[in-house]
Amino acid sequence: MRLTLEAVEALAADALLAAGVSERNARCVARALAAAEGDGLASHGLSRVPFYADQAKSGKVDGTADPVVEVVAAAAVHVDARDGFAYPALRDGLDRASALVASTGVAAFTVANSHHSGASGYHVERAAERGLMALMFTNTPAGIAPWGGARAPSARIRSASPARARIARRWSWTSPCRRSPAAR
């Protein structure tokens, strides 16, 4: 069965709403998961919905948390996700930081106390759609070996930029450019 991205988004939102996630947060998370599906990143798309719903039900993530956005300097914003989903925190932080760019020429924002941030390319593309250049850096626990690696490092910092996100979309995940060194 094939679904439109709109149907994927609605399906994800409905599942999150049923798990007690607020409408504002469910729609924001569902939009990002649908975008990941559209980009061919199934690992960060609909496959996340059951986990996110279970984590909202169990309290691992606060599905009703409203991020707190604070301008901490002329060109710096800090967002406290309040143990909620990262997607709304990133959206709200980008909204506030984007507004600062008009007067400062540059802005940065940080997010703390958040759940999984999903596919980083999604977030930096939201900045690119506004005519802004963006870089995103996230940390992650040791759980996944890097591409071509045999074991997970003690911790990792991941990064993304709009250019990197667009280049990745041009290649399928099975192209020779993306295969592990052992498969070349």
Contacts in CASP RR format, 6 or more apart in sequence:
PFRMAT RR
TARGET T0000
AUTHOR 0000-0000-0000
METHOD contacts of the structure
MODEL  1
MRLTLEAVEALAADALLAAGVSERNARCVARALAAAEGDGLASHGLSRVP
FYADQAKSGKVDGTADPVVEVVAAAAVHVDARDGFAYPALRDGLDRASAL
VASTGVAAFTVANSHHSGASGYHVERAAERGLMALMFTNTPAGIAPWGGA
RAPSARIRSASPARARIARRWSWTSPCRRSPAAR
3 11 0 8 1.000
5 34 0 8 1.000
5 35 0 8 1.000
5 37 0 8 1.000
5 38 0 8 1.000
6 34 0 8 1.000
8 33 0 8 1.000
8 34 0 8 1.000
8 37 0 8 1.000
8 38 0 8 1.000
8 46 0 8 1.000
9 30 0 8 1.000
9 31 0 8 1.000
9 33 0 8 1.000
9 34 0 8 1.000
10 30 0 8 1.000
11 46 0 8 1.000
11 49 0 8 1.000
12 26 0 8 1.000
12 29 0 8 1.000
12 30 0 8 1.000
12 33 0 8 1.000
12 34 0 8 1.000
12 45 0 8 1.000
12 46 0 8 1.000
12 49 0 8 1.000
13 26 0 8 1.000
13 27 0 8 1.000
13 29 0 8 1.000
13 30 0 8 1.000
15 49 0 8 1.000
15 50 0 8 1.000
15 53 0 8 1.000
16 25 0 8 1.000
16 26 0 8 1.000
16 29 0 8 1.000
16 30 0 8 1.000
16 49 0 8 1.000
16 52 0 8 1.000
16 53 0 8 1.000
16 56 0 8 1.000
16 63 0 8 1.000
17 23 0 8 1.000
17 26 0 8 1.000
18 53 0 8 1.000
19 52 0 8 1.000
19 53 0 8 1.000
19 54 0 8 1.000
19 56 0 8 1.000
19 57 0 8 1.000
20 56 0 8 1.000
20 57 0 8 1.000
20 63 0 8 1.000
20 64 0 8 1.000
21 29 0 8 1.000
21 52 0 8 1.000
21 53 0 8 1.000
21 56 0 8 1.000
21 63 0 8 1.000
21 64 0 8 1.000
21 85 0 8 1.000
22 63 0 8 1.000
22 64 0 8 1.000
22 66 0 8 1.000
24 66 0 8 1.000
24 88 0 8 1.000
25 63 0 8 1.000
25 64 0 8 1.000
25 65 0 8 1.000
25 84 0 8 1.000
25 85 0 8 1.000
25 87 0 8 1.000
25 88 0 8 1.000
28 85 0 8 1.000
28 87 0 8 1.000
28 88 0 8 1.000
28 91 0 8 1.000
29 52 0 8 1.000
29 85 0 8 1.000
29 87 0 8 1.000
29 88 0 8 1.000
31 87 0 8 1.000
32 87 0 8 1.000
32 118 0 8 1.000
32 119 0 8 1.000
32 122 0 8 1.000
32 123 0 8 1.000
33 44 0 8 1.000
33 45 0 8 1.000
33 46 0 8 1.000
33 48 0 8 1.000
33 49 0 8 1.000
34 45 0 8 1.000
35 119 0 8 1.000
35 122 0 8 1.000
36 42 0 8 1.000
36 43 0 8 1.000
36 44 0 8 1.000
36 45 0 8 1.000
36 118 0 8 1.000
36 119 0 8 1.000
36 122 0 8 1.000
37 45 0 8 1.000
37 46 0 8 1.000
39 119 0 8 1.000
39 122 0 8 1.000
39 168 0 8 1.000
39 169 0 8 1.000
40 173 0 8 1.000
41 119 0 8 1.000
44 118 0 8 1.000
44 119 0 8 1.000
45 119 0 8 1.000
48 116 0 8 1.000
48 118 0 8 1.000
52 61 0 8 1.000
52 85 0 8 1.000
52 115 0 8 1.000
52 116 0 8 1.000
55 61 0 8 1.000
55 115 0 8 1.000
56 62 0 8 1.000
56 63 0 8 1.000
60 115 0 8 1.000
61 83 0 8 1.000
61 84 0 8 1.000
61 85 0 8 1.000
61 115 0 8 1.000
62 82 0 8 1.000
62 83 0 8 1.000
62 84 0 8 1.000
63 84 0 8 1.000
63 85 0 8 1.000
65 81 0 8 1.000
65 82 0 8 1.000
65 83 0 8 1.000
65 84 0 8 1.000
65 85 0 8 1.000
65 88 0 8 1.000
66 82 0 8 1.000
66 88 0 8 1.000
67 79 0 8 1.000
67 80 0 8 1.000
67 81 0 8 1.000
67 82 0 8 1.000
67 84 0 8 1.000
67 88 0 8 1.000
67 89 0 8 1.000
67 92 0 8 1.000
67 93 0 8 1.000
67 111 0 8 1.000
68 79 0 8 1.000
68 80 0 8 1.000
68 82 0 8 1.000
69 77 0 8 1.000
69 78 0 8 1.000
69 79 0 8 1.000
69 92 0 8 1.000
69 93 0 8 1.000
69 95 0 8 1.000
69 96 0 8 1.000
70 77 0 8 1.000
70 78 0 8 1.000
70 79 0 8 1.000
70 80 0 8 1.000
71 77 0 8 1.000
71 96 0 8 1.000
71 100 0 8 1.000
72 78 0 8 1.000
74 100 0 8 1.000
74 103 0 8 1.000
74 104 0 8 1.000
75 100 0 8 1.000
75 101 0 8 1.000
75 104 0 8 1.000
75 105 0 8 1.000
75 106 0 8 1.000
75 107 0 8 1.000
75 108 0 8 1.000
76 107 0 8 1.000
76 108 0 8 1.000
76 109 0 8 1.000
76 110 0 8 1.000
77 93 0 8 1.000
77 96 0 8 1.000
77 97 0 8 1.000
77 100 0 8 1.000
77 107 0 8 1.000
77 108 0 8 1.000
77 109 0 8 1.000
77 110 0 8 1.000
78 109 0 8 1.000
78 110 0 8 1.000
78 112 0 8 1.000
79 89 0 8 1.000
79 90 0 8 1.000
79 92 0 8 1.000
79 93 0 8 1.000
79 96 0 8 1.000
79 109 0 8 1.000
79 110 0 8 1.000
79 111 0 8 1.000
79 112 0 8 1.000
80 89 0 8 1.000
80 112 0 8 1.000
80 113 0 8 1.000
81 88 0 8 1.000
81 89 0 8 1.000
81 111 0 8 1.000
81 112 0 8 1.000
81 113 0 8 1.000
81 114 0 8 1.000
81 115 0 8 1.000
82 113 0 8 1.000
83 113 0 8 1.000
83 114 0 8 1.000
83 115 0 8 1.000
84 113 0 8 1.000
84 114 0 8 1.000
84 115 0 8 1.000
85 114 0 8 1.000
85 115 0 8 1.000
85 116 0 8 1.000
86 111 0 8 1.000
86 114 0 8 1.000
86 115 0 8 1.000
86 116 0 8 1.000
86 117 0 8 1.000
86 118 0 8 1.000
87 117 0 8 1.000
87 118 0 8 1.000
89 111 0 8 1.000
89 114 0 8 1.000
90 111 0 8 1.000
90 117 0 8 1.000
90 123 0 8 1.000
91 126 0 8 1.000
93 109 0 8 1.000
93 111 0 8 1.000
94 109 0 8 1.000
94 123 0 8 1.000
94 126 0 8 1.000
94 127 0 8 1.000
96 109 0 8 1.000
97 107 0 8 1.000
97 108 0 8 1.000
97 109 0 8 1.000
98 107 0 8 1.000
98 127 0 8 1.000
98 130 0 8 1.000
98 132 0 8 1.000
100 107 0 8 1.000
101 107 0 8 1.000
101 132 0 8 1.000
111 117 0 8 1.000
117 123 0 8 1.000
117 138 0 8 1.000
120 136 0 8 1.000
120 138 0 8 1.000
120 158 0 8 1.000
120 159 0 8 1.000
120 160 0 8 1.000
120 165 0 8 1.000
121 136 0 8 1.000
121 160 0 8 1.000
121 162 0 8 1.000
121 164 0 8 1.000
121 165 0 8 1.000
122 165 0 8 1.000
123 134 0 8 1.000
123 136 0 8 1.000
123 160 0 8 1.000
124 134 0 8 1.000
124 135 0 8 1.000
124 136 0 8 1.000
124 160 0 8 1.000
124 161 0 8 1.000
124 162 0 8 1.000
124 165 0 8 1.000
125 162 0 8 1.000
125 165 0 8 1.000
125 166 0 8 1.000
127 133 0 8 1.000
127 134 0 8 1.000
127 162 0 8 1.000
128 134 0 8 1.000
128 162 0 8 1.000
133 161 0 8 1.000
133 162 0 8 1.000
134 161 0 8 1.000
134 162 0 8 1.000
135 159 0 8 1.000
135 160 0 8 1.000
135 161 0 8 1.000
136 159 0 8 1.000
136 160 0 8 1.000
136 161 0 8 1.000
137 157 0 8 1.000
137 158 0 8 1.000
137 159 0 8 1.000
138 157 0 8 1.000
138 158 0 8 1.000
138 159 0 8 1.000
139 155 0 8 1.000
139 156 0 8 1.000
139 157 0 8 1.000
139 158 0 8 1.000
140 155 0 8 1.000
140 156 0 8 1.000
140 157 0 8 1.000
140 158 0 8 1.000
141 155 0 8 1.000
142 152 0 8 1.000
142 153 0 8 1.000
142 154 0 8 1.000
142 155 0 8 1.000
142 156 0 8 1.000
143 152 0 8 1.000
144 152 0 8 1.000
144 156 0 8 1.000
145 151 0 8 1.000
145 152 0 8 1.000
146 152 0 8 1.000
146 153 0 8 1.000
146 156 0 8 1.000
147 180 0 8 1.000
148 180 0 8 1.000
148 181 0 8 1.000
148 182 0 8 1.000
149 180 0 8 1.000
171 177 0 8 1.000
171 178 0 8 1.000
172 178 0 8 1.000
176 184 0 8 1.000
END
